Amino acid sequence: MEVKSRHHLRSDDVREVEDAVSDALGVDLDGDAYELVEIEDSEFDVVLVDGEPDVLYVEEEPFLTVSGANEHPPATRVVTVDAGAISFVSNGADVMRPGIVEADDAISEGDLVAIAEESHGKVLAIGRALVDGDDMVGSEGKVVESVHHVGDDLYEFDV
């Protein structure tokens, strides 16, 4: 991934990122330095928080990256998958109902969500909810579309 541009965010932009992540995930980033990195030929822009790629923009909406979510564990918008789903989700597969053991009831269709594994709570992917959280657990159907996952180009991104 090639960097197209990189610049420090103004204080009002920093506040916007911090507020969005706090409102969506209950996470207080509280970094000292925020830089916006635009990536060549990528659908994502990344915000470095104290030099770490902790935030990405998905369709102009700030949300934690996989590494950011593992550094700053989200309190809300979490979908938890069982051990059988880990390898699929880690490879970028969409999340199916049978693999889900728990989902935040506050999730609405269209929300970005963090997808975590049940044993250690590690976030494996970021996705877009296709249904509300209270309708995610069940026996069949796709419920979360994968957006970013462990091992993809964004996860491996190094500034």
C-alpha positions as CSV (number, residue, x, y, z in Angstrom):
1,M,0.0,0.0,0.0
2,E,1.4,3.3,-1.1
3,V,0.8,6.5,0.8
4,K,-0.8,9.2,-1.3
5,S,-0.6,12.0,1.3
6,R,-0.1,12.4,5.0
7,H,-0.9,15.4,7.3
8,H,-1.8,16.2,10.9
9,L,-5.4,16.7,11.7
10,R,-6.7,20.0,12.9
11,S,-8.2,20.0,16.5
12,D,-11.8,20.1,15.2
13,D,-11.1,17.0,13.0
14,V,-9.5,15.2,15.9
15,R,-12.5,16.0,18.1
16,E,-14.8,14.6,15.3
17,V,-12.8,11.3,15.2
18,E,-12.7,11.0,18.9
19,D,-16.4,11.7,19.3
20,A,-17.4,9.3,16.5
21,V,-15.3,6.4,18.0
22,S,-16.6,7.2,21.5
23,D,-20.2,7.4,20.4
24,A,-20.1,4.2,18.3
25,L,-17.8,2.0,20.4
26,G,-17.5,3.6,23.9
27,V,-13.8,4.0,23.3
28,D,-11.7,7.0,24.5
29,L,-8.8,7.3,22.2
30,D,-7.1,10.3,23.9
31,G,-4.0,10.4,21.7
32,D,-1.4,13.2,21.5
33,A,-0.9,13.2,17.7
34,Y,-3.4,12.4,14.9
35,E,-2.3,12.1,11.3
36,L,-4.6,11.4,8.3
37,V,-3.0,9.0,5.8
38,E,-4.5,8.8,2.4
39,I,-3.6,5.5,0.7
40,E,-3.2,5.2,-3.1
41,D,-5.7,2.9,-4.7
42,S,-7.5,2.1,-1.5
43,E,-11.1,2.6,-0.4
44,F,-9.8,3.5,3.1
45,D,-8.1,6.5,4.6
46,V,-6.3,5.8,7.9
47,V,-5.8,8.0,11.0
48,L,-2.6,7.3,12.9
49,V,-3.1,7.9,16.6
50,D,0.3,8.4,18.2
51,G,1.8,6.8,15.1
52,E,-0.4,3.7,15.1
53,P,-3.0,3.0,12.4
54,D,-5.9,2.8,14.9
55,V,-8.7,4.4,12.9
56,L,-10.0,4.0,9.4
57,Y,-12.6,5.8,7.4
58,V,-15.2,3.6,5.8
59,E,-17.4,5.6,3.5
60,E,-16.4,8.8,5.4
61,E,-17.3,7.2,8.8
62,P,-14.4,6.9,11.3
63,F,-14.2,3.5,13.0
64,L,-11.4,1.5,14.7
65,T,-9.2,-0.7,12.6
66,V,-8.7,-4.4,13.7
67,S,-5.4,-3.4,15.4
68,G,-7.0,-0.3,16.9
69,A,-9.9,-2.4,18.3
70,N,-7.4,-4.8,19.9
71,E,-5.5,-1.8,21.4
72,H,-8.7,0.0,22.5
73,P,-11.3,-2.8,23.1
74,P,-14.8,-1.6,22.1
75,A,-17.6,-1.7,24.7
76,T,-20.4,-1.7,22.1
77,R,-21.1,-2.8,18.5
78,V,-19.3,-6.1,19.0
79,V,-20.3,-9.3,17.3
80,T,-18.7,-12.4,18.9
81,V,-18.1,-15.6,16.9
82,D,-17.3,-19.1,17.9
83,A,-14.0,-21.0,17.4
84,G,-15.3,-22.6,14.2
85,A,-15.7,-19.2,12.5
86,I,-12.3,-17.8,13.4
87,S,-10.4,-19.1,10.3
88,F,-13.1,-17.9,7.9
89,V,-13.5,-14.5,9.5
90,S,-9.7,-14.1,9.7
91,N,-9.5,-14.7,5.9
92,G,-12.1,-12.1,5.1
93,A,-15.3,-14.2,4.9
94,D,-18.6,-12.6,5.7
95,V,-20.1,-13.6,9.0
96,M,-22.9,-16.1,9.0
97,R,-25.6,-16.6,11.7
98,P,-24.5,-20.1,12.8
99,G,-21.0,-18.8,13.8
100,I,-22.3,-16.0,16.1
101,V,-22.6,-16.7,19.8
102,E,-23.4,-13.1,20.8
103,A,-24.2,-9.7,19.3
104,D,-24.8,-6.3,20.9
105,D,-28.6,-5.6,20.8
106,A,-27.8,-2.0,20.1
107,I,-26.4,-2.8,16.6
108,S,-28.6,-1.5,13.8
109,E,-28.6,-2.7,10.2
110,G,-25.9,-0.7,8.4
111,D,-23.7,-0.1,11.4
112,L,-20.0,-0.9,11.4
113,V,-19.2,-3.6,13.9
114,A,-16.1,-5.2,15.5
115,I,-16.1,-9.0,15.1
116,A,-14.3,-10.7,18.0
117,E,-13.6,-14.3,18.9
118,E,-15.2,-15.8,22.0
119,S,-12.2,-17.3,23.8
120,H,-9.9,-14.3,24.2
121,G,-12.1,-11.4,22.9
122,K,-9.6,-10.5,20.2
123,V,-11.0,-8.6,17.3
124,L,-10.6,-10.4,14.0
125,A,-12.4,-8.2,11.6
126,I,-14.5,-5.1,11.0
127,G,-17.7,-5.4,9.1
128,R,-21.0,-3.9,8.2
129,A,-24.2,-5.3,9.9
130,L,-26.7,-6.6,7.4
131,V,-29.4,-7.0,10.1
132,D,-30.0,-5.6,13.6
133,G,-28.0,-7.0,16.5
134,D,-31.0,-8.8,18.1
135,D,-31.5,-10.7,14.8
136,M,-27.9,-11.9,14.4
137,V,-27.9,-15.2,16.3
138,G,-29.6,-18.0,14.5
139,S,-29.3,-21.0,12.2
140,E,-28.7,-19.6,8.7
141,G,-27.9,-16.5,6.6
142,K,-25.2,-13.9,6.2
143,V,-25.5,-11.1,8.8
144,V,-22.2,-9.2,8.6
145,E,-20.3,-8.2,5.5
146,S,-16.5,-8.1,6.1
147,V,-14.8,-4.8,5.4
148,H,-11.3,-5.2,6.9
149,H,-9.7,-8.3,8.6
150,V,-6.6,-9.7,10.2
151,G,-3.9,-10.2,7.6
152,D,-5.3,-7.9,4.8
153,D,-3.3,-5.1,3.3
154,L,-4.7,-2.5,5.7
155,Y,-3.8,-4.8,8.7
156,E,-0.3,-5.2,7.4
157,F,0.0,-1.4,6.6
158,D,3.2,0.0,8.1
159,V,4.0,3.7,7.9
